[in-house]
Amino acid sequence: MNVNISFLNGDIDEIIDMMKLENFVSNEFKSMICKLKKSIYGLKQASHQWYHKFHQVITSYGFETNVVDDYVDIGLLHETKRFLTKNFEMKDFGETSFVLGIQIIRYHSQGILRLSQENYISKVLDRFGRKDSKPRDTSITKGDKFISRCVPTMTLK
């Protein structure tokens, strides 16, 4: 899901004046300025204002900040999507295939989720002139366990 024009939903809590864009108005109003009532793209506060707006809406629905949550309630997920659609103009892009440069490949029938950084690695090799390097398998096999000192820990409140 994606919120269309998300930064335009942010409320402004300070006075921000903006010069009018060239060719936007006639010459008789050229020297006037605009007082912004809502956040706009390009405004340095835009992402901060959007975060506050989204936080306000989602907490009004009953959500709370949580450090970690290893449980996904599918019914709640669909209900939340419907709620957000009532508050923002949304677009559902379906299943995610890329997140932060990581490719997500799903094998639904086998219950397998594969994460790949092949594209990222290829770009890095290209940038450093090592595109001709040969790939090698890693020594990790299915079922390998990490020892506790190698796994980051998190203190829950």
Stockholm file with secondary structure:
# STOCKHOLM 1.0

chainA/1-157         MNVNISFLNGDIDEIIDMMKLENFVSNEFKSMICKLKKSIYGLKQASHQWYHKFHQVITSYGFETNVVDDYVDIGLLHETKRFLTKNFEMKDFGETSFVLGIQIIRYHSQGILRLSQENYISKVLDRFGRKDSKPRDTSITKGDKFISRCVPTMTLK
#=GR chainA/1-157 SS CEETTGGGGCBCCSCCEEECCTTSSCGGGTTCEEECSBCCTTCTTHHHHHHHHHHHHHHHTTCCCCSCCCCCCHHHHHHHHHHHHHHSCEECCCSCCEETTEEEEEEGGGTEEEEECHHHHHHHHHHTTCTTCCCCCCSCCTTCCCCGGGSCCCCCC
#=GC SS_cons         CEETTGGGGCBCCSCCEEECCTTSSCGGGTTCEEECSBCCTTCTTHHHHHHHHHHHHHHHTTCCCCSCCCCCCHHHHHHHHHHHHHHSCEECCCSCCEETTEEEEEEGGGTEEEEECHHHHHHHHHHTTCTTCCCCCCSCCTTCCCCGGGSCCCCCC
//
